[in-house]
Protein backbone atom coordinates (compact mmCIF):
# COMPACT_ATOMS: atom_id res chain seq x y z
CA UNK A 1 0.00 0.00 0.00
CA UNK A 2 1.35 3.40 -0.93
CA UNK A 3 1.71 6.23 1.56
CA UNK A 4 -1.20 8.02 -0.14
CA UNK A 5 -3.38 4.92 0.27
CA UNK A 6 -2.38 4.69 3.92
CA UNK A 7 -3.24 8.37 4.44
CA UNK A 8 -6.67 7.84 2.85
CA UNK A 9 -7.42 4.88 5.14
CA UNK A 10 -6.16 6.77 8.19
CA UNK A 11 -8.40 9.73 7.32
CA UNK A 12 -11.32 7.31 6.95
CA UNK A 13 -10.75 5.96 10.46
CA UNK A 14 -10.41 9.49 11.80
CA UNK A 15 -13.66 10.38 10.01
CA UNK A 16 -15.62 7.63 11.74
CA UNK A 17 -14.45 8.64 15.22
CA UNK A 18 -16.99 11.51 15.66
CA UNK A 19 -19.85 9.13 14.80
CA UNK A 20 -18.58 6.68 17.40
CA UNK A 21 -18.29 9.54 19.88
CA UNK A 22 -21.94 10.53 19.33
CA UNK A 23 -23.04 6.95 20.02
CA UNK A 24 -20.95 6.76 23.20
CA UNK A 25 -22.16 10.19 24.31
CA UNK A 26 -25.84 9.39 23.81
CA UNK A 27 -25.80 5.88 25.29
CA UNK A 28 -23.21 6.21 28.06
CA UNK A 29 -22.32 9.76 29.09
CA UNK A 30 -25.80 11.35 29.01
CA UNK A 31 -27.53 8.54 30.96
CA UNK A 32 -24.81 8.66 33.62
CA UNK A 33 -25.12 12.43 33.80
CA UNK A 34 -28.92 12.21 34.09
CA UNK A 35 -28.75 9.86 37.09
CA UNK A 36 -25.87 11.61 38.89
CA UNK A 37 -27.77 14.37 40.71
CA UNK A 38 -29.67 14.32 43.95
CA UNK A 39 -30.46 16.39 47.06
CA UNK A 40 -27.44 15.10 48.98
CA UNK A 41 -24.38 17.44 48.65
CA UNK A 42 -22.08 14.52 47.82
CA UNK A 43 -24.35 13.55 44.93
CA UNK A 44 -24.33 17.15 43.69
CA UNK A 45 -20.54 17.20 43.67
CA UNK A 46 -20.57 13.92 41.73
CA UNK A 47 -22.96 15.48 39.22
CA UNK A 48 -20.73 18.54 38.73
CA UNK A 49 -17.65 16.35 38.38
CA UNK A 50 -19.37 14.30 35.69
CA UNK A 51 -20.70 17.46 34.06
CA UNK A 52 -17.20 18.95 33.90
CA UNK A 53 -15.88 15.74 32.38
CA UNK A 54 -18.69 15.64 29.81
CA UNK A 55 -18.16 19.33 28.99
CA UNK A 56 -14.42 18.82 28.48
CA UNK A 57 -14.97 15.79 26.26
CA UNK A 58 -17.55 17.72 24.24
CA UNK A 59 -15.14 20.64 23.85
CA UNK A 60 -12.37 18.34 22.56
CA UNK A 61 -14.82 16.62 20.20
CA UNK A 62 -15.91 20.00 18.82
CA UNK A 63 -12.34 21.01 18.00
CA UNK A 64 -11.53 17.57 16.57
CA UNK A 65 -14.58 17.72 14.28
CA UNK A 66 -13.74 21.30 13.29
CA UNK A 67 -10.21 20.23 12.37
CA UNK A 68 -11.58 17.35 10.29
CA UNK A 69 -13.97 19.75 8.56
CA UNK A 70 -11.10 22.07 7.63
CA UNK A 71 -9.12 19.09 6.27
CA UNK A 72 -12.11 17.98 4.18
CA UNK A 73 -12.75 21.48 2.82
CA UNK A 74 -9.10 21.81 1.79
CA UNK A 75 -9.23 18.37 0.15
CA UNK A 76 -12.48 19.29 -1.59
CA UNK A 77 -11.19 22.49 -3.18
CA UNK A 78 -7.83 20.96 -4.15
CA UNK A 79 -9.40 17.81 -5.58
CA UNK A 80 -9.36 17.07 -9.27
CA UNK A 81 -11.80 14.18 -8.77
CA UNK A 82 -14.74 16.31 -7.63
CA UNK A 83 -16.31 18.10 -10.61
CA UNK A 84 -15.88 21.88 -10.45
CA UNK A 85 -19.65 22.35 -10.70
CA UNK A 86 -20.11 20.26 -7.54
CA UNK A 87 -17.43 21.77 -5.30
CA UNK A 88 -19.60 24.58 -3.90
CA UNK A 89 -22.45 22.12 -3.32
CA UNK A 90 -20.17 19.68 -1.50
CA UNK A 91 -18.75 22.56 0.54
CA UNK A 92 -22.19 23.39 1.87
CA UNK A 93 -23.03 19.73 2.43
CA UNK A 94 -19.85 19.27 4.46
CA UNK A 95 -20.53 22.42 6.49
CA UNK A 96 -24.14 21.55 7.30
CA UNK A 97 -24.05 17.77 7.64
CA UNK A 98 -20.43 17.39 8.67
CA UNK A 99 -20.16 14.14 10.68
CA UNK A 100 -22.66 12.40 8.39
CA UNK A 101 -21.41 13.93 5.13
CA UNK A 102 -17.68 13.42 5.71
CA UNK A 103 -17.81 9.59 5.51
CA UNK A 104 -19.87 9.85 2.31
CA UNK A 105 -17.37 12.28 0.76
CA UNK A 106 -14.46 10.11 1.91
CA UNK A 107 -15.98 6.97 0.39
CA UNK A 108 -17.02 8.63 -2.86
CA UNK A 109 -14.11 10.91 -3.67
CA UNK A 110 -11.12 9.71 -1.64
CA UNK A 111 -11.41 5.94 -1.27
CA UNK A 112 -12.94 5.31 -4.70
CA UNK A 113 -10.08 6.80 -6.72
CA UNK A 114 -7.52 5.17 -4.41
CA UNK A 115 -9.05 1.72 -4.95
CA UNK A 116 -9.31 2.24 -8.71
CA UNK A 117 -5.68 3.38 -8.84
CA UNK A 118 -4.46 0.36 -6.86
CA UNK A 119 -6.57 -1.97 -9.04
CA UNK A 120 -4.99 -0.47 -12.17
CA UNK A 121 -1.52 -0.83 -10.66
CA UNK A 122 -2.08 -4.58 -10.17
CA UNK A 123 -3.21 -5.14 -13.77
Long-range contacts (C-beta under 8 A, 24 or more apart in sequence): 1-118, 2-118, 4-114, 5-114, 5-118, 8-106, 8-110, 8-111, 8-114, 9-111, 11-71, 11-106, 11-110, 12-103, 12-106, 12-107, 12-110, 12-111, 14-68, 15-68, 15-102, 15-103, 15-106, 16-103, 17-64, 18-61, 18-64, 18-65, 18-68, 18-99, 18-102, 19-99, 19-100, 19-103, 21-61, 22-99, 25-54, 25-57, 25-58, 25-61, 29-54, 29-57, 30-54, 65-98, 65-99, 68-98, 68-102, 69-94, 69-95, 69-98, 69-102, 72-102, 72-105, 72-106, 75-110, 76-105, 76-109, 79-109, 81-109, 81-112, 81-113, 82-109
